[in-house]
Amino acid sequence: MSSTEAPPGAQQWVPPQPRDIAELKAAAAGCRGCELFQDATQTVFGRGAEDARIVFVGEQPGDVEDQHGLPFVGPAGRLLREAVDDAGIDPAQLYITNAVKHFRFEMRGKRRIHQTPGPTHITACRPWLVAEFSRLQPELVVLLGATAAKALLGPSFRVTRSRGRLMPWPASAQHPEDFPVAEIQALATIHPSAVLRADNRDAAYRGLVDDLKVAATV
């Protein structure tokens, strides 16, 4: 595929009537919907209970997640688990996934350095997110960072303006027909990796926990 050619998208790999998340995960392992599969180790699909009350959506897997095949198991994931505990959210109530299922990176020496997914990657991978939501009936979607928020709520959404605030799933959301909008609330916050990069990590962490405490009230 040339650099100017749009990726085919994931839809042709998504089972039309999936029985459960496990079937979706198995199918996603063979996805070739964009070029990211070529360099990534594997597809990293969501995990958690299908009856989860809260769904967390992040950006994409990182280096550790790409190696292990599980979302949020690296440094950002460990920090998120601490924040979830400190916010008083039961981990058993959660399902966690990413807007993009393959790791996008560039090589610097022997290191694989994170690159933010582009709009074409988010669009190509969107059918998997829609399919996940077809099996989930959450009360709340927590959007971790700008990429996840824009993927679901549209490119004009700004986390900095609306973080930590419960919102009804907006009619202006990106393709609202894909999601059971009447039953879902949304809450945006920073991605835990932003805490790790922050100059004042303690303050950034407290802000994340405060936002998740709002989520805990749902």
Secondary structure in CASP SS format (residue, H / E / C, confidence):
PFRMAT SS
TARGET T0000
AUTHOR 0000-0000-0000
METHOD secondary structure of the structure
MODEL  1
M C 1.00
S C 1.00
S C 1.00
T C 1.00
E C 1.00
A C 1.00
P C 1.00
P C 1.00
G C 1.00
A C 1.00
Q H 1.00
Q H 1.00
W H 1.00
V C 1.00
P C 1.00
P C 1.00
Q C 1.00
P C 1.00
R C 1.00
D C 1.00
I H 1.00
A H 1.00
E H 1.00
L H 1.00
K H 1.00
A H 1.00
A H 1.00
A H 1.00
A C 1.00
G C 1.00
C C 1.00
R C 1.00
G C 1.00
C C 1.00
E H 1.00
L H 1.00
F H 1.00
Q H 1.00
D C 1.00
A C 1.00
T C 1.00
Q C 1.00
T C 1.00
V C 1.00
F C 1.00
G C 1.00
R E 1.00
G E 1.00
A C 1.00
E C 1.00
D C 1.00
A C 1.00
R C 1.00
I E 1.00
V E 1.00
F E 1.00
V E 1.00
G E 1.00
E C 1.00
Q C 1.00
P C 1.00
G C 1.00
D H 1.00
V H 1.00
E H 1.00
D H 1.00
Q H 1.00
H H 1.00
G C 1.00
L C 1.00
P C 1.00
F C 1.00
V C 1.00
G C 1.00
P H 1.00
A H 1.00
G H 1.00
R H 1.00
L H 1.00
L H 1.00
R H 1.00
E H 1.00
A H 1.00
V H 1.00
D H 1.00
D H 1.00
A H 1.00
G C 1.00
I C 1.00
D C 1.00
P H 1.00
A H 1.00
Q H 1.00
L E 1.00
Y E 1.00
I E 1.00
T E 1.00
N E 1.00
A C 1.00
V C 1.00
K C 1.00
H C 1.00
F C 1.00
R C 1.00
F E 1.00
E E 1.00
M E 1.00
R E 1.00
G C 1.00
K C 1.00
R E 1.00
R E 1.00
I E 1.00
H E 1.00
Q C 1.00
T C 1.00
P C 1.00
G C 1.00
P H 1.00
T H 1.00
H H 1.00
I H 1.00
T H 1.00
A H 1.00
C H 1.00
R H 1.00
P H 1.00
W H 1.00
L H 1.00
V H 1.00
A H 1.00
E H 1.00
F H 1.00
S H 1.00
R H 1.00
L C 1.00
Q C 1.00
P C 1.00
E C 1.00
L E 1.00
V E 1.00
V E 1.00
L E 1.00
L E 1.00
G C 1.00
A H 1.00
T H 1.00
A H 1.00
A H 1.00
K H 1.00
A H 1.00
L H 1.00
L H 1.00
G C 1.00
P C 1.00
S C 1.00
F C 1.00
R C 1.00
V H 1.00
T H 1.00
R H 1.00
S H 1.00
R C 1.00
G C 1.00
R C 1.00
L C 1.00
M E 1.00
P E 1.00
W C 1.00
P C 1.00
A C 1.00
S C 1.00
A C 1.00
Q C 1.00
H C 1.00
P H 1.00
E H 1.00
D H 1.00
F C 1.00
P C 1.00
V H 1.00
A H 1.00
E H 1.00
I C 1.00
Q E 1.00
A E 1.00
L E 1.00
A E 1.00
T E 1.00
I C 1.00
H C 1.00
P H 1.00
S H 1.00
A H 1.00
V H 1.00
L H 1.00
R H 1.00
A C 1.00
D C 1.00
N C 1.00
R H 1.00
D H 1.00
A H 1.00
A H 1.00
Y H 1.00
R H 1.00
G H 1.00
L H 1.00
V H 1.00
D H 1.00
D H 1.00
L H 1.00
K H 1.00
V H 1.00
A H 1.00
A H 1.00
T C 1.00
V C 1.00
END
